[in-house]
């Protein structure tokens, strides 16, 4: 049975790390720290060892939930959802980050298959770069994530990924999610160099009590990953106390 992120707030370190030794050190130094709620496993490890072996290695280091990010799986042919989800289920991950920007049938396929397989879909559709949307010079409609959220909720999703750099968007998305989903969970991403801060993004998402942060280089690039994670968790608690 898939493990869910526990509590109302916490850190999910992003293990997009080239070196297996570095990854192991980060996990060993963070997994017992208060507020660290799980890990995001990405392609750097999976391309080297394969998904099953990468999960096995991570399970040897921690019993926290593992969320697999196939670098935003979901923008694919909808019929790939069954194959993809089955492989992830076999590999023993707990959740999948899905950006089903290929259309409504991709949302139905990838989100629906994840739920049917007993995995937790974390659904998003916008990454924190300035030229992602049409208004910034990119290719995606500015309301793409709005549309994805509606369809994902129709498919019973209740875990969502939001970019942390735009507080106005976070407020709007979080308010809509809180009005349409019972006990939703929001996973914020894009801190530090990508423009987001714990204080501003967590305050903006306050309508959703369950708020977590995917954090990469602020933790993995630190000389003391455990202390870095603890400091970020303290910032979250300050936001919670101020609410």
Protein Blocks (a to p, Z undefined) as FASTA:
>chain_A
ZZddedjbdcdddfbbfblklmmmmmmmmmmgghiabdcddfklmmmnojklmmmmmmmm
pccdcdddeehihiacfklmmmmmmmmmmnopabdcdddfnbjklmmmmmmmmmmnopac
dddfbdcdfklpmmnopabdfklmmmmmmmmmmnopabdcddfklmklmmmmmmmmmmmc
ghiadddehehjnopafklmmmmmmmpmbacdddfklmmmpmblmlmmmmmmmmmmmmmm
mZZ
